[in-house]
Amino acid sequence: MPYKFFNGSDSFHVLHWGRYRYLIAAFGLEVLYDGHHNVRVRLPNTFSEKVCGLCGNMDSQTSNDFRMKNGTLTENAAHFGNSWKIGDENNKDVDDDGTTLLLNATLKEKARRNESCGMLLLEDGPFAACHSKFDPHVFLEDCIFEYVVRDMDEEALCEALESYFVTCSADGMKMQTWRKPDLCRKMALTFWDCHFVFTNNSKHSMCGCVFVIFS
């Protein structure tokens, strides 16, 4: 890497920035992937309602995002994901027996503290500028779940906080630095202080859309 392929509208370019891989295609597609848990996809507005899959149809309506491959809507995340599964027969469906994973109440409260996932809600915290744009409570619950399920591993906390930061920065929000010497610093990206911005003729779905500018 970097890798370039030239063939008219099928041309694309792949870069390796920090721990992210960044793909840019000639027809307007941009994909940012950290190789582990975070994927951001961006398309021009001309693709609105002309795409389908796990990221929805890009019509800015979240109510129809769980449309399965057969065209029907579902509220079940497992059924939705399974419908778009590709690969060989060994790629088995995700099971969903209708049960809910019960988390340890003590660990949930610990994860909710201001120095952990609760940092997302602080009115004077590093993420406050984004509260009016993206509801932090959704990200808070995801953060608590991942943090507790992964046995309070700092990496889980850092990934959850980073997801909110990237989502906000990708929409042009000016964000504060949230990493500290004793919080997620060892996992900082090489382009940590740079911001993610959109061009004027693009929009995003909850799968995310990112254009990265380094200064």
Buried (B, 14 or more C-beta within 10 A) or exposed (E): EEEEEEEEEEEBBBBEBBBBBBBBBBEBBBBBBBEEEBBBBBBBEEBEEEBBEBBBBBBEEEEEBBBBEEEEEBEEEBBBBBBEEEEEEEEEEEEEEEEEEEBEEEBBEBBBEEEBBBBBBEEEBBBBEBBEEBEBEEBBBBBBBBBBBBEBEBBBBBBBBBBBBBBBBBBEBEBEEBBEEEBBEEBBBEBBEBBBBBEEEBBBBEBBBBBBEEE
